Amino acid sequence: MRKLILNRLMGAIFVLLAVSALIFAMGTLIPGDLTSVIVGQEGATEEQFDEVRKRLGLDQPLPVRYVNWLGNALTGDLGTSPITGRSIASDLATQIPVSLELATLTLIISTVLGLPAGILAAVHANRRLDVAVRAVLLFTFSVPVFVIGVLILLVGSRWLPGLFQVSYIAWSEDPLMHLRSMVMPLFTIAFPITAMTMQMVRSAMLEVLHDPYITTARAVGVRERRIEYLHALRCALPPIVTFIGFQFGILLGSLIVVEQIFSLPGLGRGMLDAINTRDYPMVTATALVFALAFVTINVIVDLLYPLLDPRQR
């Protein structure tokens, strides 16, 4: 197990290095000159452009700039935004808790609701309950996240204004109002993620419930509930846990849409603002945070896999 953990951590470090190089290269090679954004086009002299390039280190070769950027990032120094003039690390420190709270609550809700619903749908396959679950899945997969968000925002703000808080309230300002302000974004993003979890659990359980050892257990008189919720679920859990880990990538993408719709000051909205203002250092740093979160979740999933399935040790 120690060797497995070491291999997973080494693999994660290699992936993060490769991803960080790719993110930095893309942020550097994107069309548009950062110095033009800072200095401006009209009335600026070539000396002013050269001075800004030198101050930002843009006059150095790309590999040197990458090594310097990575070394600073490892110490927590992500530089200063040329657009806002603020520390990028301090901006990210205020954005990460908002996105982390939304993502964590979404994963908890989608797992708590999606897991039992998927099991029930598999156990009652092709019966009324299963048909109802599949109808919900079909509806959910047919409606994009931004449409769900707009509909929930419309209903919450127009017909239930006393129940939901439309504008974001920080926890430190008013805990109760903060929870009310997170309800609508949470519903929006948890709806499709829960549906995907239900679909995955249903498929995994259906596959296991038709295995020969399940038939043997029924033949020797093992209770049906014990077969469904102990033996079958235990064998179906590894692919389900893996799927939940991969869902995190989808979740990060959905955060950008949901935070924009509900004006949440999280990573997704911060990245969109940075893209609109061509704040490339902020875009690069935010993308690195997303990559770090995704790799971390997948390492955790990889380490959980042998615990759920001893054959993988």
VENHUVEN-V996962 format. One record per pair of residues at least 4 apart in sequence whose ideal C-beta (glycine too) atoms are under 8 Angstrom apart, sorted by the first residue. I is the first residue (numbers start at 1). GAP is how many residues later the second one is. D is the distance in whole Angstrom. If there is no record, write none. Layout:
BEGIN
i->(I	I)
gap->(GAP	GAP)
d->(D	D)
END
This chain:
BEGIN
i->(1	1	1	2	3	4	4	4	4	5	5	6	7	8	8	8	8	9	9	10	11	12	12	12	12	12	13	14	15	15	16	16	16	16	17	18	19	19	19	19	20	20	20	20	20	21	21	22	23	23	23	23	23	24	24	24	24	24	24	25	25	25	26	27	27	27	27	27	28	28	28	30	32	32	32	33	34	34	34	34	34	34	35	35	35	35	35	35	36	36	36	37	37	37	37	38	38	38	39	39	39	39	40	44	44	45	46	47	48	49	50	50	51	52	52	53	53	54	54	56	57	57	58	60	60	60	61	62	63	64	65	66	67	68	69	69	69	70	71	72	72	72	73	73	73	73	76	77	78	78	78	78	78	78	79	79	79	79	80	80	80	80	80	81	81	81	81	81	81	81	81	81	82	82	83	83	83	83	83	84	84	84	86	86	87	88	88	88	88	89	89	90	91	91	91	92	92	92	92	92	92	93	94	94	95	95	95	95	95	95	95	96	96	96	96	97	98	98	98	98	98	98	98	99	99	99	99	99	99	99	100	101	101	102	102	102	102	102	102	102	102	102	102	103	103	103	103	103	104	105	105	105	105	106	106	106	106	106	106	107	107	107	107	107	107	108	109	109	109	109	110	110	110	110	110	110	110	110	111	111	111	112	113	113	113	113	113	114	114	114	114	114	114	114	114	114	115	115	115	115	116	117	117	117	117	117	118	118	118	118	118	118	118	118	118	118	119	119	119	119	119	119	119	120	120	120	121	121	121	121	121	121	121	121	122	122	122	122	122	122	122	123	123	123	124	124	124	125	125	126	126	127	128	129	130	130	131	132	133	133	133	134	135	136	136	136	137	137	137	137	138	139	140	140	140	141	141	143	143	144	145	145	145	145	145	145	145	146	146	146	147	148	148	148	148	149	149	149	149	149	149	149	149	150	150	151	152	152	152	152	153	153	153	153	153	154	155	155	156	156	156	156	156	156	156	157	157	157	160	161	163	163	164	164	164	164	165	165	165	165	165	166	166	166	167	167	168	168	168	168	168	169	169	169	169	169	169	170	170	171	171	173	173	174	175	176	177	178	179	182	183	184	184	185	185	185	185	185	185	186	187	188	188	188	189	189	189	189	189	190	191	192	192	193	193	193	193	193	194	195	196	196	196	196	197	197	197	197	197	198	199	200	200	200	200	201	201	201	202	203	204	204	204	204	205	205	205	205	205	206	207	207	208	208	208	208	209	209	209	210	211	211	212	213	213	214	214	214	214	215	216	217	217	217	218	218	218	222	222	222	223	224	225	226	226	227	227	228	228	229	230	231	232	233	234	236	237	237	238	238	238	238	238	239	240	241	241	241	241	241	242	242	242	243	244	244	245	245	245	245	246	246	247	248	248	248	248	248	249	249	250	251	252	252	252	252	252	253	254	255	255	255	255	256	256	256	256	256	257	257	258	258	258	259	259	259	259	259	259	259	260	260	260	263	264	264	265	265	266	267	267	267	267	268	269	270	270	270	271	271	271	271	271	272	273	273	274	274	274	274	274	275	275	279	280	281	282	283	284	285	286	287	288	289	290	291	292	293	294	295	296	297	298	299	300	301	303	304	305	305	306	306	306)
gap->(4	305	312	4	4	4	299	302	309	4	298	4	4	4	291	294	295	4	290	4	4	4	283	284	286	287	4	4	4	280	4	275	276	279	4	4	4	269	272	276	4	50	53	268	271	4	45	4	4	261	264	265	268	4	41	42	45	46	260	4	37	41	4	253	254	256	257	260	34	37	252	250	4	5	246	4	4	22	24	48	244	246	4	14	17	18	21	23	4	5	13	45	46	240	241	14	44	45	5	9	10	13	4	4	5	4	4	4	4	4	4	9	4	4	6	5	6	4	5	26	8	11	7	4	5	8	4	4	4	4	4	4	4	4	4	10	215	4	4	5	6	7	4	5	212	215	13	12	9	10	11	14	203	207	8	9	202	206	5	6	7	8	201	4	5	6	7	10	193	198	200	201	197	199	191	194	195	196	199	7	195	198	4	5	4	4	193	194	197	4	196	4	4	179	191	4	175	178	193	194	197	4	4	171	4	170	171	172	174	175	191	4	170	171	193	4	4	70	161	166	167	168	169	4	156	160	165	167	168	169	4	4	81	4	80	83	84	87	153	156	157	162	164	4	145	148	149	152	4	4	77	81	85	4	80	83	84	87	145	4	86	137	140	141	144	4	4	77	81	85	4	80	83	84	86	87	134	137	4	86	133	4	4	77	81	84	85	4	79	80	81	82	83	84	86	87	4	82	86	125	4	4	16	77	81	84	4	15	79	80	81	82	83	84	86	87	4	82	83	86	109	110	114	4	9	13	4	8	9	12	13	77	80	81	8	79	80	81	83	84	87	82	86	105	4	5	6	5	81	4	5	4	4	4	4	72	4	4	4	65	69	4	4	4	59	62	4	58	61	62	4	4	51	52	55	51	54	4	5	4	4	43	44	47	109	112	113	4	111	115	4	4	40	43	44	4	35	36	39	108	109	112	113	4	111	4	4	32	35	36	4	13	31	108	109	4	4	5	4	5	7	8	10	27	28	4	7	9	4	5	17	20	16	17	19	20	4	12	15	16	18	15	18	96	14	96	13	94	95	96	97	4	5	8	9	11	12	4	8	4	7	4	5	4	4	4	4	4	4	4	4	4	78	4	73	74	76	77	79	4	4	70	73	74	4	62	65	66	69	4	4	4	62	4	54	57	58	61	4	4	4	47	51	54	4	43	46	47	50	4	4	4	39	40	43	4	35	39	4	4	4	32	35	36	4	23	27	28	31	4	4	29	6	24	27	28	5	19	23	4	4	24	4	4	18	4	13	17	18	4	4	5	10	14	4	6	9	4	5	9	4	4	4	4	5	4	5	4	5	4	4	4	4	4	74	4	4	71	4	67	70	71	74	4	4	4	60	63	64	67	4	59	63	4	4	57	52	53	55	56	4	52	4	4	45	46	49	50	4	45	4	4	4	16	38	41	42	4	4	4	11	12	13	4	12	13	15	16	4	11	4	6	10	4	5	6	7	8	9	10	8	9	12	6	4	5	4	5	4	4	19	22	23	4	4	4	12	16	4	11	12	15	16	4	4	6	5	6	8	9	12	4	8	4	4	4	4	4	4	4	4	4	4	4	4	4	4	4	4	4	4	4	4	4	4	4	4	4	4	7	4	6	7)
d->(6	7	6	6	6	6	7	6	7	6	6	6	6	6	5	5	6	7	7	6	6	6	5	8	8	5	6	6	6	6	6	7	7	6	6	6	6	8	5	7	6	6	8	6	7	6	6	6	6	6	5	6	7	6	8	5	6	8	6	6	7	8	6	5	8	6	4	8	6	7	8	7	7	7	6	7	6	7	7	6	7	6	6	5	5	6	7	7	7	6	8	7	7	8	5	5	5	8	4	5	6	5	5	5	6	7	6	6	7	6	6	8	6	6	8	4	5	8	5	7	6	7	7	5	5	8	7	6	6	6	6	6	6	6	6	8	8	6	7	4	7	7	7	6	8	7	6	7	8	4	5	7	7	4	8	6	5	8	7	7	6	7	8	7	6	8	6	7	8	6	6	5	7	7	8	5	8	4	7	7	7	8	6	6	7	6	6	6	5	6	8	7	6	7	7	6	7	8	6	7	6	8	8	7	6	6	5	5	8	5	8	6	8	6	7	6	7	8	8	6	6	4	8	6	5	7	8	4	4	6	6	6	7	6	7	6	7	7	6	7	8	7	7	6	7	6	7	7	6	6	7	6	8	6	7	5	5	6	6	6	8	7	8	7	7	6	6	7	5	7	5	6	4	4	8	5	8	7	6	6	6	8	6	8	5	8	8	6	8	5	7	8	3	4	8	6	7	7	6	7	6	6	6	8	5	8	6	8	7	4	7	7	3	4	8	7	6	6	8	6	7	7	7	6	6	7	7	7	5	4	7	7	8	4	8	7	5	8	3	5	6	7	8	5	8	4	5	5	6	6	8	7	6	6	6	8	6	7	6	6	7	6	6	6	7	8	6	5	6	5	6	7	6	5	4	8	7	5	6	7	6	7	7	6	5	5	7	6	5	7	6	6	5	6	7	6	8	8	4	7	6	4	7	6	7	6	6	5	5	5	6	7	6	6	7	6	6	6	5	7	7	4	7	8	5	6	7	5	6	8	7	8	6	8	5	5	6	5	4	4	8	7	7	8	7	7	5	7	6	5	6	6	5	4	5	8	5	8	6	6	4	7	7	6	7	7	6	7	7	5	6	6	6	6	5	7	8	5	6	6	6	5	7	8	6	7	5	7	5	6	7	6	7	7	6	7	6	7	6	6	6	8	6	7	6	8	8	7	7	6	6	6	7	6	5	6	7	6	6	7	7	4	5	5	6	8	6	7	5	7	8	7	7	5	5	5	6	7	5	7	7	7	6	6	8	7	6	7	6	6	6	4	5	6	7	7	6	6	5	8	7	6	6	5	7	5	6	5	7	5	6	7	6	6	8	6	6	5	6	6	5	5	8	6	7	7	6	6	7	6	7	6	7	6	8	7	5	5	7	3	8	8	6	7	7	6	4	8	7	5	6	7	8	8	5	7	7	8	6	6	6	7	4	7	3	8	6	6	6	7	6	7	7	8	4	8	5	8	4	4	7	5	6	7	8	6	6	7	7	6	6	6	7	7	6	6	7	6	6	8	6	4	7	6	6	8	4	8	4	5	7	8	6	6	6	6	6	6	6	7	7	6	6	6	6	6	6	6	6	6	7	6	6	6	6	7	7	6	6	5	7	4	4)
END
